[in-house]
Amino acid sequence: MPYEKLEITTPKPVLSWANHPLGHEETKMAKNVASLPFVFKHVALMPDVHLGKGALVGSVLATKEAIIPAAVGVDIGCGMSAIKTSFTADQLEGKLKKIRLDIEAAIPTGFNENKDVEKSVTNWQHWSDFKNLHRGVQDLQGKAMKQMGSLGGGERLPLTVVIQ
């Protein structure tokens, strides 16, 4: 699928794979993001691009000397964490795919849930507060307990490995 370089003035180009024009607010947000000093090469807009918080949902940006785990809003960054390890690039060479698959096997994503409820989840002191929630969700406590420690409905595992 071909991309279009948007005709906007920014320090880094904005390349769009979207099959629709951006609205005024979307264009403004794309300009803001492409003007950040740590953007590497360009900002890419995917076909589903639309207004977000901070950055466009459906945008991809590589960064240099910066990590932004939740550039498009607080919900997008759920389940993400940056962890500094002692590993070097040489130690991980050829192993990243297996590491990712092992993590994905251990952490339920999408609409999946844990098979069993862990004891630490059962012992959480606020489960009794479920009775104070809206009637429509009060009967979902069991499901919530099985989803604790998962990435919940709709999420995919956002795994980024940064090697220095």
Disulfide bonds with the S-S distance in Angstrom:
none
